[in-house]
């Protein structure tokens, strides 16, 4: 084999399924659940989107799909310009210290409303947000911009493997990626209520995650990819499942969560 052919072969092997095998191993620490830092809060009431105590804009109803939406004046392509600029300014002001961003949405608002806000937070330079699960209780969620994000473990990585929860209005499809292959659907958990998961459904997700990940010797990553119509409450319910697993130490190294495809409109 010629030297040129060998170089080409080695370069092609360095990327499996779009994953750079030579990138630095991501931080394998379990993410903290409560931020102890300078905090900025991006949240919505039923009528307004807020950044800390400031009102960014009113919330409208999109006549095309009946979902909550925001005025044309705040959009810049796929992102919300005021959120991008405020987040970037918050990072700049907090230079030299850890700055945490908290995001919450009304429980009944669809993920279609939350996703462009999360995308805008990521576009402002933030890699993760803390989602409240209750009184003084938060769960850290990684904002994954693309498949080659350096912040999470991907399939094909020797450092660990992913599980993807694709959340449909009537079910959760659970894909498990190993260190050598892409994910396949291992379980389907039916969901009978569009507004919330039942405890039995959540126990089903818990059982599959523990069963599939408890023998993993590395920190595990679970990606959540909600359908646009999924209410935000269902996302927080799934985060609470992972939080319970971590607190019970049911998976030895623990589980971190990322939101899959934040930068893409509705695709994995």
Phi and psi in degrees as a GROMACS rama.xvg file:
@    title "Ramachandran Plot"
@    xaxis  label "Phi"
@    yaxis  label "Psi"
@TYPE xy
-71.6272  160.576  UNK-2
-61.5921  -40.1581  UNK-3
-63.0483  -42.2913  UNK-4
-65.4999  -37.4749  UNK-5
-64.7134  -42.4229  UNK-6
-61.4241  -43.0854  UNK-7
-63.1669  -42.1827  UNK-8
-61.9559  -45.8782  UNK-9
-63.7624  -38.866  UNK-10
-68.0222  -35.2633  UNK-11
-70.7254  -31.3844  UNK-12
-75.2287  -16.3942  UNK-13
-74.8596  -9.24257  UNK-14
-130.055  116.864  UNK-15
-116.512  120.871  UNK-16
54.5865  38.9691  UNK-17
78.825  9.20982  UNK-18
-104.904  126.462  UNK-19
-77.7982  108.249  UNK-20
-72.7555  -15.0023  UNK-21
-95.3931  0.46714  UNK-22
-69.7236  163.285  UNK-23
-64.5677  143.054  UNK-24
-64.2353  127.446  UNK-25
-65.4185  161.655  UNK-26
-58.3498  122.027  UNK-27
-96.0733  19.5606  UNK-28
-85.0032  145.349  UNK-29
-69.0446  131.84  UNK-30
-66.0206  143.259  UNK-31
-67.6638  151.594  UNK-32
-97.7452  -15.0564  UNK-33
-128.65  115.993  UNK-34
-71.573  130.856  UNK-35
-116.572  88.4047  UNK-36
-172.543  -178.648  UNK-37
-64.3882  131.164  UNK-38
-119.369  140.44  UNK-39
-123.79  136.887  UNK-40
-115.447  120.427  UNK-41
-106.308  117.612  UNK-42
-150.606  166.318  UNK-43
-130.079  142.361  UNK-44
-93.2057  -170.394  UNK-45
-68.7408  -18.3948  UNK-46
-118.888  -22.537  UNK-47
-139.896  150.097  UNK-48
-95.7605  131.031  UNK-49
-119.372  148.8  UNK-50
-120.277  112.6  UNK-51
52.5551  -126.097  UNK-52
-92.0815  0.0283062  UNK-53
-92.7311  138.459  UNK-54
-81.8067  125.624  UNK-55
-85.7552  -47.3796  UNK-56
-170.587  164.106  UNK-57
-75.8657  160.319  UNK-58
-100.711  130.05  UNK-59
-108.444  169.164  UNK-60
-106.639  124.051  UNK-61
-76.302  117.955  UNK-62
-67.2747  -19.1336  UNK-63
-73.6185  -39.6849  UNK-64
-124.698  -2.88792  UNK-65
74.2405  11.427  UNK-66
-98.4497  158.951  UNK-67
-63.2643  142.62  UNK-68
-146.199  176.638  UNK-69
-124.671  156.832  UNK-70
-61.9443  152.218  UNK-71
-57.631  -29.8887  UNK-72
-64.6763  -21.3792  UNK-73
-96.5631  -8.44947  UNK-74
-84.9703  140.294  UNK-75
-133.444  86.6267  UNK-76
71.3024  -122.757  UNK-77
-93.0719  0.0994363  UNK-78
-119.592  166.339  UNK-79
-102.579  109.766  UNK-80
-55.1819  -44.6565  UNK-81
-62.9483  -34.1487  UNK-82
-71.2285  -43.6346  UNK-83
-57.3233  -47.8336  UNK-84
-69.5101  -39.5503  UNK-85
-66.3437  -42.2818  UNK-86
-63.951  -46.2737  UNK-87
-60.2242  -40.4061  UNK-88
-66.2999  -37.2224  UNK-89
-64.9473  -38.0136  UNK-90
-66.4586  -44.9168  UNK-91
-63.0996  -42.4075  UNK-92
-65.9705  -31.9871  UNK-93
-93.3831  17.2401  UNK-94
-55.2991  136.133  UNK-95
93.4058  -6.69154  UNK-96
-142.651  159.382  UNK-97
-71.9893  128.817  UNK-98
-117.096  126.833  UNK-99
-110.846  144.777  UNK-100
-116.601  125.093  UNK-101
-101.808  132.871  UNK-102
-125.64  133.489  UNK-103
-143.517  155.234  UNK-104
-138.17  149.577  UNK-105
-53.2821  141.675  UNK-106
-56.6842  -34.9497  UNK-107
-90.0263  -3.99187  UNK-108
-71.2253  142.611  UNK-109
-75.3119  157.939  UNK-110
-61.9227  -24.4616  UNK-111
-58.9222  -29.7099  UNK-112
-77.7959  -41.348  UNK-113
-72.4335  -35.8021  UNK-114
-60.245  -47.8875  UNK-115
-65.224  -27.4254  UNK-116
-69.4548  -44.8659  UNK-117
-62.4883  -40.2618  UNK-118
-60.7833  -39.0766  UNK-119
-69.4242  -37.9692  UNK-120
-61.6357  -44.7993  UNK-121
-63.9197  -40.0537  UNK-122
-65.3877  -25.8202  UNK-123
-77.5421  -5.38642  UNK-124
110.963  13.8207  UNK-125
-101.071  133.454  UNK-126
-93.1326  -18.5158  UNK-127
-154.46  155.957  UNK-128
-128.526  159.147  UNK-129
-107.04  123.058  UNK-130
-103.314  125.178  UNK-131
-69.7437  136.114  UNK-132
-111.548  -4.50804  UNK-133
166.698  -167.373  UNK-134
-60.0765  113.831  UNK-135
55.7414  30.1458  UNK-136
-127.593  127.121  UNK-137
-131.826  156.862  UNK-138
-128.148  130.656  UNK-139
-81.2081  133.66  UNK-140
-126.007  125.403  UNK-141
-76.3805  136.866  UNK-142
-96.9827  100.603  UNK-143
-87.5802  114.541  UNK-144
-81.1615  -31  UNK-145
-157.54  168.918  UNK-146
-61.9037  -29.2518  UNK-147
-95.3643  22.5264  UNK-148
-55.3876  136.854  UNK-149
-85.1338  0.00577215  UNK-150
-95.1898  -8.79821  UNK-151
-131.13  162.723  UNK-152
-86.7517  133.011  UNK-153
-111.274  166.49  UNK-154
-60.9529  146.484  UNK-155
88.0503  -9.7192  UNK-156
-85.0376  135.665  UNK-157
-73.3238  -10.3449  UNK-158
-83.1413  -7.71725  UNK-159
159.094  -163.5  UNK-160
-152.803  163.201  UNK-161
-103.241  154.756  UNK-162
-122.053  136.077  UNK-163
-113.267  127.121  UNK-164
-102.982  106.261  UNK-165
-93.1314  113.678  UNK-166
-98.4251  112.027  UNK-167
-100.796  163.752  UNK-168
-58.1048  -28.8031  UNK-169
-114.352  6.79276  UNK-170
-172.707  167.4  UNK-171
-119.902  123.815  UNK-172
-96.5153  128.093  UNK-173
-108.918  115.274  UNK-174
-103.937  136.812  UNK-175
-119.249  121.694  UNK-176
-95.8243  137.375  UNK-177
-99.8938  -178.922  UNK-178
-72.4956  -7.72794  UNK-179
-125.258  -3.64472  UNK-180
-147.237  158.523  UNK-181
-73.7328  167.772  UNK-182
-73.0533  148.114  UNK-183
-125.461  153.006  UNK-184
-68.8441  117.424  UNK-185
-100.477  -27.7473  UNK-186
-147.607  151.108  UNK-187
-125.757  119.67  UNK-188
-104.123  110.788  UNK-189
-64.8655  149.026  UNK-190
-130.473  120.163  UNK-191
-95.0885  -15.7083  UNK-192
-118.28  120.739  UNK-193
-70.6791  -17.8739  UNK-194
-90.8445  -24.6799  UNK-195
-162.865  158.804  UNK-196
-86.6333  145.409  UNK-197
-78.9245  164.339  UNK-198
-62.9668  -35.5346  UNK-199
-64.7465  -40.3729  UNK-200
-65.5771  -40.935  UNK-201
-67.1193  -37.2909  UNK-202
-64.1923  -33.2938  UNK-203
-63.6835  -43.1309  UNK-204
-64.5128  -45.8632  UNK-205
-54.8787  -47.922  UNK-206
-61.1392  -44.0721  UNK-207
-65.9826  -44.6961  UNK-208
-61.2357  -46.3896  UNK-209
-64.473  -44.1656  UNK-210
-60.2599  -43.8071  UNK-211
-81.7382  -26.6529  UNK-212
-108.396  -12.5701  UNK-213
-66.5012  -22.9332  UNK-214
-94.0069  0.754799  UNK-215
-76.3958  128.172  UNK-216
-82.4404  -2.82725  UNK-217
-114.873  167.176  UNK-218
-60.7672  133.78  UNK-219
-98.2575  152.619  UNK-220
-121.557  133.577  UNK-221
-116.759  122.813  UNK-222
-97.0209  137.154  UNK-223
-115.301  127.332  UNK-224
-125.033  89.249  UNK-225
-80.6181  146.664  UNK-226
-64.9517  149.068  UNK-227
-54.1306  -32.4023  UNK-228
-85.0252  -6.15811  UNK-229
-64.9135  127.445  UNK-230
-66.2655  148.106  UNK-231
-58.375  -28.7371  UNK-232
-60.1075  -36.6884  UNK-233
-65.0877  -36.3298  UNK-234
-63.324  -45.3222  UNK-235
-65.4878  -31.6209  UNK-236
-63.2526  -40.9986  UNK-237
-68.3585  -37.1263  UNK-238
-63.079  -37.7343  UNK-239
-66.1045  -33.1255  UNK-240
-62.1918  -47.6136  UNK-241
-64.925  -38.6529  UNK-242
-60.5343  -41.8657  UNK-243
-63.7944  -41.8754  UNK-244
-61.1135  -43.1654  UNK-245
-65.494  -42.7674  UNK-246
-66.7808  -32.2699  UNK-247
-83.2439  -7.25885  UNK-248
55.3396  37.35  UNK-249
-72.9679  -24.5085  UNK-250
-113.908  117.697  UNK-251
-48.8315  -50.8165  UNK-252
-89.1213  -9.05521  UNK-253
91.9863  175.745  UNK-254
-129.628  130.71  UNK-255
-104.045  155.564  UNK-256
-119.083  139.336  UNK-257
-128.882  151.23  UNK-258
-90.923  122.335  UNK-259
-79.9325  135.964  UNK-260
64.0417  38.1129  UNK-261
-58.1084  -35.3889  UNK-262
-83.8914  -18.6966  UNK-263
-86.87  144.454  UNK-264
-53.5768  -61.7072  UNK-265
-144.869  26.7119  UNK-266
-121.586  155.419  UNK-267
